[in-house]
Amino acid sequence: MGTMLLPPWQSPKSISIDVLSTHNTCLCPSNFFSPRSYNFVFCVPEPVWVPVPVPVKYGNDDDEEEEEEEEELDDEHEHHHEDEDEDKDDRKYTKWFTISIHADGPCEVYTEEEPLTSFLDAKLHVVKGFAALGSHVYAFGGGLAIPFCPSDVCKLDVTGRGAYGCDSVPSMITPKFLSHNLVLDGKIYVFSARGPRDMPWGEVFDPDNGKWEALPEPPCDSSYTIFSAALENPNRILVTFHVSGTCNSAMFCAYNVQGRSWEMLAPAKRNIHRHYPTGVPHRTVTVHNTLYWITLVNDEALLIAYNLDLDTWLEGSLEDFGIFYDTPICLFHLEKQRFCLLQSLSRRITPDGNRPSDADLYCVVVNVSHMPGENRLGISLAWKQMFKVDCPYPFSDCLLLPEIKQEELRGANY
């Protein structure tokens, strides 16, 4: 086991966001960004059905009509439970949507009169923690408790090239609890955030041969994984493990994909930002040597960043961009200084117990600049847009599809 210091980004083919944003605080002009489309897919699970109680009215001449409505509600309730009895596999109904976002400005094809419609309705064991590879989204059966962590895996094709629906994929060697899912070099890496030590900590799936392979055990206590990230040049997987007995310390390790070996970073023990969103795994956004996350602090959304080379944490407030603190939000890097935040906003049930038929998808695109001397991020609004979604519930997860063209998407509007 060696010691490794991550090298700075040195590729001459692209502009490093760290160099660009640190030494140039001016915002890039809109024509500096490409007009290409960035395509996303998101999953909306239907919640467990709960009957809305019928208000009791006294002295109403329409008592017979109310009784008929109550009978219809009871029949619907019984029918729903009959459906549940037929299916004991604990799968959930999900709806899948696609959307395209431009880096240089709002998209004109989406309007309130034309909401996004689902391209697939499917039943899955899991509704969060997917991975996108090529034209497929992979769903892993990781649950919130060990008995409910099946090792099943399935995939769905988000283009019109493949079969419609979900296809089975060879199961993982063992179930993964609160799984981290990463894609690197054409393979999928899955490992547990926490769990028993009598099972392999992580596995890698090769879609070319359809096989899962256990990863070597990490070089330190892996009972509690804090965060992970896929790094390139060379291909490595960064994983941080909580240091027992501390509040904000972690051991930083890197798994070398080609050498199939672990190395400790130098220094290996580092501090974690006090506002890092611990608990359920959060997807890390990686831009060269800097990692980004969204976190919520006292009803305020923050963007936090960690520079691996400088061992420096930065943060910036998203308070001025209309971000809501109590609904799902996903962060994505588009290009250069430009990031995209997608947030799912479900409408509240009306006082008479009716739920609207649609929800909102809030898109905020911002420019991010680094201010290391002040330990903060400069964040400015590029543009924002609201979309209608033909489903009243919030999404559970959203993925960027970097290898798919807009015209190839199922359900795409263009």
Secondary structure, 3 states (H helix, E strand, C coil): CEEECCCCCCCCCCCCHHHHHHHCCCCCCHHHCCCCEEEEEEEEECCCCCCCCCCCCCCCCCHHHHHHHHHHHHHHHHHHHHHHHHCCCCCEEEEEEEEEEECCCCCCCCECCECECCCEEEEECCCCCCEEECCEEEEECCCCCHHHCCCCEEEEECECCCCCCEEEECCCCCCCCCEEEEEECCEEEEEECECCCCCCCEEEEECCCCEEEECCCCCCCCCEEEEEEEECCCCEEEEEEECCCCCCEEEEEEEECCCCEEEEEEEEEEECCCCCCCCCCCCCEEECCEEEEEEEECCEEEEEEEECCCCEEEEEECHHHCCCCCCCEEEEEEECCEEEEEEEEECCCCCCCCCCCCEEEEEEEEEEEEEHHHCEEEEEEEEEEEEEECCCCCCCEEEECCCCCHHHECCCCC
